[in-house]
Amino acid sequence: MIPKRLASTIATGLWVAGALLIGNALHVSVVTGQVPLTAPAPVFYTIGGIALILISQNLDVHPSEYLDYLESGDEEEEEAAEQEQSGAEFDEAASPLDEEAMANLEARERERERRESKDG
């Protein structure tokens, strides 16, 4: 079985492809008038588009189903990730910020910490 996120992504792609097929059928027959609406090409495009949309509805997964892990309280992994990030030293040479931007960032962080200590 494919992962829920991948199934949802595939479903979105199928939905878009189906909508494009139906749109192409309408464009060729109604907008440009190249062929009648009941000609084989627009009919097959419309049927194919509807089929792709129906398949995508069966594959689609509501985001709440694959985001349940956020509510499950997997806090140990989050804490481990935070400890890894806090343990790593900051490398100014690898930073995309120049000296002035770094000074502004540090000033904002000090201001935020001051407000948090004042409020908390």
C-alpha positions in Angstrom: 0.0 0.0 0.0 1.3 3.5 -0.8 1.7 6.1 1.9 -1.3 8.4 2.5 0.6 11.6 1.5 1.7 10.0 -1.8 -1.9 8.8 -2.5 -3.2 12.3 -1.9 -0.6 13.8 -4.2 -1.4 11.3 -6.9 -5.1 12.0 -6.4 -4.5 15.7 -6.9 -2.6 15.1 -10.1 -5.4 12.9 -11.4 -8.0 15.5 -10.5 -6.1 18.2 -12.4 -5.6 15.9 -15.4 -9.3 15.1 -15.4 -10.2 18.8 -15.2 -7.8 19.6 -18.1 -9.4 16.8 -20.2 -12.9 18.2 -19.7 -11.6 21.7 -20.3 -9.9 20.7 -23.5 -13.1 19.0 -24.7 -15.1 22.2 -24.0 -12.5 24.4 -25.6 -12.3 22.4 -28.8 -16.1 22.1 -29.2 -17.7 25.2 -27.6 -15.0 27.9 -27.6 -13.3 27.4 -30.9 -16.1 25.4 -32.6 -13.7 23.1 -34.4 -15.8 20.0 -33.8 -19.3 19.5 -32.5 -19.8 18.7 -28.8 -21.0 15.2 -29.6 -18.0 14.3 -31.8 -16.0 11.3 -30.6 -12.9 13.3 -29.4 -14.8 15.7 -27.0 -17.0 12.8 -25.7 -13.9 10.6 -25.0 -12.1 13.5 -23.4 -15.1 14.2 -21.2 -15.5 10.6 -20.2 -11.8 10.2 -19.5 -11.8 13.4 -17.4 -14.8 12.2 -15.4 -13.1 8.8 -14.9 -9.9 10.4 -13.7 -11.8 12.7 -11.3 -13.7 9.7 -9.8 -10.5 7.7 -9.4 -8.9 10.7 -7.6 -11.8 11.0 -5.2 -11.3 7.3 -4.2 -7.6 7.9 -3.7 -7.8 11.2 -2.0 -7.1 11.2 1.7 -8.2 14.0 4.0 -5.2 15.8 5.4 -6.4 15.1 9.0 -5.9 11.4 8.3 -2.2 11.8 7.5 -1.5 14.5 10.0 -2.7 12.5 13.0 0.9 12.1 14.0 1.0 15.7 15.1 -1.8 15.1 17.5 -0.4 11.8 18.7 2.0 13.7 20.9 5.3 12.4 19.5 7.1 14.9 21.8 10.2 12.8 22.4 11.3 13.1 18.8 10.6 16.8 18.8 12.6 17.3 22.0 15.5 15.2 20.5 15.4 17.4 17.3 15.5 20.6 19.4 18.4 19.3 21.4 20.3 18.5 18.2 19.6 22.0 16.9 20.6 23.7 20.1 23.8 21.6 20.4 25.1 22.7 17.0 27.1 25.9 17.0 26.2 28.7 14.6 28.6 29.1 11.7 28.6 32.8 10.6 30.6 31.9 7.5 27.8 29.7 6.3 25.0 32.2 7.1 23.4 34.1 4.2 23.0 37.2 6.4 25.5 40.0 6.4 26.8 41.7 9.5 24.0 44.3 9.7 21.3 41.7 9.2 22.9 39.5 11.9 22.9 42.5 14.3 19.2 43.2 13.6 18.4 39.5 14.1 20.2 39.4 17.4 18.5 42.6 18.6 15.1 41.2 17.7 15.9 38.0 19.6 17.0 39.9 22.6 13.8 42.0 22.5 11.6 38.9 22.1 13.4 37.3 25.1 13.0 40.4 27.1 9.2 40.5 26.4 8.8 36.8 27.2 10.6 37.2 30.5 8.5 40.3 31.3 5.2 38.5 30.4 6.1 35.1 31.9 
